[in-house]
């Protein structure tokens, strides 16, 4: 059981993770964290939906594929409507280690509004991040600091824990795809406390990563940069309009 | 502009009008967009045959010949239409996303509802 007070839920967005999801759920349950689990299937075309029916989790299914960010947002909306107090976000591909969740929750207990599990921070145990990806992470971490005032080393990590205030806010406005730097910038500008803790990450063993295609590699940096700047412009406008 | 050029442009525009009407007939285009395109085709056909208007347009744009002015006008219109349709697609994408999320959230979570360990 976690020491965190209140009702908590683990949100796992999945797309074509039939091979991985049962293992991930089994690992989470073995930790005995006492948290509910909701898996959001983003219109998978493989057996993910059937696999989920056989697992002891709440399963939500998008009728069509809408993108990673939308699946996360659906999970957040579910958590808001069901009255959860805190939320843990993790991937369904086995890269995030459920045994590290207490570390994230400890960060919330210490007063942070959102805690990000880092692959880069000293004390992290991660697979070797490819140089291009590492450079992108550095650039976006710099951007998050410059635009949002948030000093986080691994802004692209999807392993996070957050309080209700944060996921209620993000449930209203969340990027459709690659919700990385711009979310951190957005949270920084809205004066949420963002913390980072070193965590263990594993390499994906089966299935295909959403960052693997050439199109994604080319689209991702430009999209994230543009979106981060737009977040800033929107806030200026909001402040000007009172 | 020569009579041959005017005729060619008119024939192309008429072919476009036939295509648009056929798209409406086969339910691949709605009445509102069909009317929009027919209005554009009518305006362009009118401009093609209005020598005085085209000369003024060429003078206004600083174009050497009236045909260039017409081309420039067409390009500007296409640009405006592309932005309009990009906005329309963005709006529809957001509506589709909201709708799909609502469907996912309204169907009761399967199978047990309570997954607490």
Interface residues (C-beta under 8 A of the other chain):
Chain A: X28 X29 X32 X33 X34 X35 X36 X37 X38 X40 X52 X53 X56 X57 X58 X59 X60 X61 X62 X63 X64 X66 X70 X73 X74 X77 X78 X81 X176
Chain B: X96 X97 X100 X101 X103 X104 X105 X107 X109 X110 X111 X112 X113 X114 X115 X116 X117
